[in-house]
Amino acid sequence: MKIRPLLGILLLTLILSSCFSHHYNVGEGVRVEKTEEVTAKNHFLAFGLIPIKRSKLETLVGDTINYEVYTRMTPQDMFVSALTIGFYTPTTTTVTLPAEKLKRNTNRKVRRRED
């Protein structure tokens, strides 16, 4: 009779094995009070081993130099993954940007040395 709870824990561990969160800063991170968040979905097959579609940070960030990236499985993602028994595994990526984006100065003229 002790085998059923053990099998239940093992099954739950296998189903929720891809629960993760990954947080990192790019540049100096976001050090301002006013921020905006951009969210995109990532799509994987076979417990996250085969990528179908990944969110591209270049399109989410634009010209911003300092930002934060947070990739995780939300409860909705876990539900969909459990419903498909891990065949389809979505994740969510959220990028936090400063509200006022710092734009690079592309209008300056560069003086070249002439030898």
C-alpha positions in Angstrom: 0.0 0.0 0.0 3.0 2.4 0.3 3.6 2.0 -3.4 0.7 4.2 -4.5 1.8 7.4 -2.7 5.4 6.8 -4.0 4.1 6.4 -7.5 2.0 9.5 -7.1 5.0 11.5 -6.0 7.1 10.1 -8.9 4.4 10.9 -11.4 4.0 14.4 -10.0 7.8 14.9 -10.2 7.9 13.8 -13.8 5.0 16.0 -14.8 6.3 19.1 -13.1 10.0 18.5 -13.9 10.1 21.4 -16.4 9.0 24.0 -13.9 11.6 26.6 -13.8 12.3 30.3 -13.8 15.3 32.1 -15.1 16.0 35.8 -14.4 18.9 37.9 -15.7 19.9 41.5 -16.3 21.4 42.8 -19.5 23.6 45.9 -19.2 22.9 47.5 -15.9 19.4 46.2 -15.7 16.4 48.5 -15.1 17.2 51.1 -12.5 14.3 53.5 -12.9 10.9 53.6 -11.3 8.8 53.8 -14.4 9.0 50.5 -16.4 7.0 48.7 -19.0 6.8 44.9 -19.6 6.7 43.1 -22.9 5.6 39.4 -22.7 6.0 36.7 -25.4 5.3 33.0 -25.5 7.8 30.2 -26.3 6.6 26.9 -27.7 8.3 23.5 -27.3 7.6 19.8 -27.9 8.7 16.7 -25.9 9.0 18.2 -22.5 10.8 21.2 -23.8 13.5 19.4 -25.8 12.3 20.4 -29.3 11.9 24.2 -29.9 9.0 25.2 -32.2 9.0 29.0 -31.7 11.1 31.0 -29.4 10.6 34.7 -28.6 13.3 36.9 -30.1 14.7 39.4 -27.6 15.8 41.7 -30.4 12.2 42.4 -31.4 11.0 42.7 -27.8 13.8 45.1 -26.7 14.4 47.3 -29.7 17.2 49.8 -29.1 17.2 49.6 -25.4 20.6 48.9 -23.8 19.6 48.1 -20.2 16.7 45.6 -19.5 15.7 42.5 -17.5 14.6 39.2 -18.8 12.4 36.7 -16.9 11.6 33.3 -18.4 9.2 31.0 -16.5 6.4 28.5 -16.7 3.2 30.2 -15.5 0.4 28.2 -13.9 -1.4 28.3 -17.3 1.7 26.9 -19.0 1.9 24.1 -16.5 -1.7 23.3 -16.9 -1.4 23.0 -20.7 1.8 20.9 -20.3 0.1 18.6 -17.9 -3.0 18.4 -20.2 -0.9 17.3 -23.1 1.3 15.0 -20.8 4.3 17.0 -21.7 4.0 16.7 -25.5 3.5 20.4 -25.8 5.3 22.7 -23.3 4.9 26.5 -23.4 6.9 29.0 -21.4 6.5 32.7 -20.9 9.3 35.4 -21.4 8.8 38.8 -19.9 11.2 41.7 -20.6 11.2 44.7 -18.3 12.2 47.9 -20.0 12.6 51.5 -18.8 9.5 53.5 -19.8 11.7 56.1 -21.4 13.9 54.2 -23.8 17.5 55.4 -24.1 18.1 55.8 -27.8 21.5 55.6 -29.3 22.9 58.8 -30.9 23.1 57.9 -34.6 23.3 61.5 -35.8 26.8 62.3 -34.6 29.6 62.7 -37.1 32.7 60.7 -36.6 36.0 62.3 -37.5 38.5 60.0 -39.1 42.2 60.3 -38.9 43.9 60.9 -42.1 47.5 59.7 -42.2 
